[in-house]
């Protein structure tokens, strides 16, 4: 199969997996996709169909490159304009990491035709819209901005379970948590380090 047939097959198989959204927007009251909701399945599908992917981040563009491992000359590039983040309580490098995490998620969603709620419709004030008044000025945050709070207990359990599945010891896990999240426990991690740790553990799965 060529790269387009393989990617279409991966899209179809991903849609049939019945994946669930775990992100929650408390302002507009809807769920959204987190990178960890579909990344493990995409990695598995790419392995099964001899595809691989990697990202590059430039000044102007973020690029997702998908390569047919059987015919490396077959390549699909998907791009997105680079942006910025201004998360409260985060250093510049953490904001850059947030942007890269969002870009990875958005580009995978574009590549796999994964749908997301309409952000603008979700943030409108229904009462003022009906009255034809000017839209209320509210802080516009993307629906998936990771809160600067520790991850949920269920996500912490997910980290431990995946670590056990791939044979990563608790000592090694906590060392990586400390290096990436600057905290001593899995439970104290916030969303961005959580995504990185989950991606790292997923990459440990035996091929």
Secondary structure, 3 states (H helix, E strand, C coil): CCHHHHHHHHHHHHHCCCCCCCEEECCCCEEECCHHHHHHHHHHHHHHCCEEEEEEECCCEEEEEEEECCCCCCEEEEEEECCCCCCCCCCHHHHHHHHHHHHHHHHHHHHCCCCCCCHHHHHCCHHHHHCCCCCCCCCCCCCCCCCCCCCCHHHHHHHHHHHHHCCCCHHHHHHHHHHHHCCCCHHHCCHHHHHHHHHHHHHCCCC
